[in-house]
Amino acid sequence: MKRIAVIGSTGSIGVNTLRVAESHPKQFRVEVLAAGRNGKLLFDQIRRFQPSLACLYDRESAEALSGKLRGSRTRIVWGDKGLREAAGFSRSELAVFAMVGAKGLVPLVTAIQSGKDIAFANKEPFVIAGELIRSLSGKYGVTMVPIDSELSAIFQCLQGRKAGEAKRIILTSSGGPFRKFSKTALSKATVREALRHPRWKMGRKITIDSATLMNKALEVIETANFFDVSAEKVEVLIHPEAIVHSLVEWRDGSHLAQLGVTDMRLPIQYAMSYPERLPAADGIPPLRLEKIRALSFEKPDRGRFPCLRLGYEAQKAGGTMPAVLNAANEVAVDCFLNGKISFTDIPRKIGKLMRRHRVVTSPSLEDVLHADRWARENFS
Ligand SMILES: NC(=O)c1ccc[n+]([C@@H]2O[C@H](COP(=O)([O-])OP(=O)(O)OC[C@H]3O[C@@H](n4cnc5c(N)ncnc54)[C@H](OP(=O)(O)O)[C@@H]3O)[C@@H](O)[C@H]2O)c1
């Protein structure tokens, strides 16, 4: 029985993590739940899973939740302190990071320093502070397994070998809702259109990132940082069927790929049960290869989707630049979702801010957090 903490339990990944836990009650016990503001869903989750600790980041909502749970065995905490307590809770063994954004970095560091094994979907901390996280996980001897379907695919293809031995790592992308849009059509793209992803049902931020291809840019950096390879080795191919989740090419020309249905419970469960493989969670359909008539691949168009180029540039600049790229993107996506900027303003404004940034090389945690703040304050 593995005791788990789900950090970001009310979001798309968090809810799917709990569905996996429910499918395997003998393997997983939910000790901790943490969310941002959704007290209603957290309340339901607490009633279902009876965790020892639950954190609701927003204090007012947490106090209201506490009132509703009087007499329950679950202790409620809130704010930065509460979130750190949830991430490092003594009785959990595995922390599943399902939060969104760079704000996951500090609780992630706390979880590592508390010796928790980590299953992570929250990619932004790996983008902004990958080297730091890698060295901390080595120091504290924790196992880290990715949940993101592309990184999970690479992790599975690499089993037993070092990423440095691979000739190429190929990340696949469905291409998002605007794969066939012209530049002019992109400049007029609406929030509704951008939120209509053709393959995956995900949170709002990552859905917009998928439409701009910033999600792929973040994954290029995440892959380079997590597997400790140069971003030049990491390529992106558009694969609209989203069946091949990513590939590794070896120097003898052989390619290994991981295939599966588009259901995040698959990589979530693998990361939770690693190194074991458990039977598929309830309700996951089998992959019927005979029903897939073709698997197609094409190169992404960096002219129409400049975010991809910005990702490679940020990683090449190194140091604090990925933190600036990421923070500028978080603000830009928020502005787009709130109707303040257009779809094509997103890469334009990120690029503008990156050109103003003075990179700090080999940054400390404080340098990274400072660059993140600088980007948010100077975004215009
Ligand atoms: N969704 C996918 O299929 C998918 C696939 C691959 C990778 N990812 C990555 O996984 C991460 C999560 O994505 P998502 O789509 O699940 O996002 P989401 O649906 O927006 O969920 C985000 C979660 O984070 C919580 N949260 C926000 N601020 C918090 C805070 N200060 N303290 C504690 N919890 C907080 C939210 O709580 P409230 O709702 O209560 O505010 C929610 O539970 C992202 O980094 C994304 O890039 C997602």
The ligand as a Gaussian input file, in Angstrom:
#p B3LYP/6-31G(d) Opt

LIG

0 1
 N       -4.440000      18.049000     -17.966000
 C       -3.658000      17.254000     -18.635000
 O       -4.120000      16.337000     -19.329000
 C       -2.155000      17.441000     -18.556000
 C       -1.316000      16.640000     -19.354000
 C        0.064000      16.781000     -19.225000
 C        0.593000      17.694000     -18.333000
 N       -0.233000      18.477000     -17.591000
 C        0.348000      19.448000     -16.655000
 O       -0.174000      19.158000     -15.363000
 C       -0.349000      20.355000     -14.610000
 C       -1.809000      20.424000     -14.167000
 O       -2.619000      20.585000     -15.327000
 P       -4.211000      20.497000     -15.249000
 O       -4.670000      20.500000     -16.657000
 O       -4.614000      19.388000     -14.346000
 O       -4.554000      21.909000     -14.569000
 P       -5.911000      22.370000     -13.892000
 O       -7.043000      21.507000     -14.337000
 O       -6.017000      23.835000     -14.107000
 O       -5.670000      22.072000     -12.329000
 C       -4.732000      22.778000     -11.576000
 C       -4.798000      22.314000     -10.136000
 O       -3.866000      23.094000      -9.375000
 C       -4.562000      23.585000      -8.215000
 N       -3.926000      24.797000      -7.706000
 C       -3.818000      25.990000      -8.321000
 N       -3.180000      26.851000      -7.498000
 C       -2.894000      26.172000      -6.360000
 C       -2.244000      26.506000      -5.150000
 N       -1.757000      27.733000      -4.930000
 N       -2.126000      25.552000      -4.214000
 C       -2.614000      24.308000      -4.411000
 N       -3.231000      23.927000      -5.540000
 C       -3.368000      24.854000      -6.496000
 C       -5.966000      23.811000      -8.713000
 O       -6.860000      23.990000      -7.623000
 P       -8.289000      24.781000      -7.750000
 O       -8.966000      24.242000      -8.953000
 O       -8.951000      24.376000      -6.491000
 O       -7.994000      26.227000      -7.830000
 C       -6.178000      22.521000      -9.489000
 O       -6.430000      21.479000      -8.588000
 C        0.096000      21.504000     -15.527000
 O        1.405000      21.856000     -15.244000
 C       -0.012000      20.905000     -16.929000
 O        0.904000      21.492000     -17.823000
 C       -1.584000      18.354000     -17.685000

